[in-house]
Amino acid sequence: MNIMKEMLMRMFKSRKFWYGFSIIMVIIFSDKMGISDVKMNTLCMVGVAMILGQGIADIACMGKNCKKK
């Protein structure tokens, strides 16, 4: 059980998790916020790019003692 708690805490501290969560929330509430389909597509592309970029940064820090801000 302790492993599960550690995994959840790690996930909630992850920038990739919060980027993905934000994208999902914007998709769900886009109609209520009045966001057009074209803007939604652009927002999703930017969000995916941010997740990929963060993943690349995380890979680059593996093995090094990088500290996140």
N, C-alpha and C positions, 0 to 999 in steps of 0.2 A: 504494500500500500504506500509505503514511503517513496518508492520509485515513481509511482503515479503522481504523487504530489509534487515531486521534484520536476517531473516532465511538464506538468501543468504550469508550475512557476516559471520554468524556462521558456515555455511557449508564450506566456503573458508578458515576458520581458523582451520578446523578439519584435524587432521592427517589422519584419516580413509579415508576422501575424497581424499586427495592427494595420499595416497597409492593406492586406487582404480583407480584413474585417471592415475597414472603411469603404473599400470598393463595393463589398456586398451590401452594406447599408445604403450607399448612394444608389445602387441599382434598385434595391427594394423600394426606396422612397423617392425615386426620380420623378415619378408622375406627380406626387404631392408637392415636390419642390419646383416643378415646372421646367425640368431639364429636358431638352429635345434629344431625339435619338442620336443625332450627329454629335452633340456635346457629350452624351453618355459614352458613345464609342471612343471619343477622344480621351475622356476621363479614365476609361478602362485601360486604354493603351498606355497612358501615362502611369497608372497604378501598376500595371504589369511590368513596365520598364523599371519602376522604382524597386519592385520586388526582385527582379533579375539583377539590378545593380547592387542591391544590398546583399544578395546571395554571392555575387562575385567578390564584393568587399569582404564578406565573411570567409570565403575560401582563401582570399589573399592573406587574411590574418591568422589562418590556421597554422600552427607551428610557431608563430611569432607571438609575442606577448602584447598583442594589440588591446588597447582599452577603448571601449565605446564611450561616446559622449553622453 
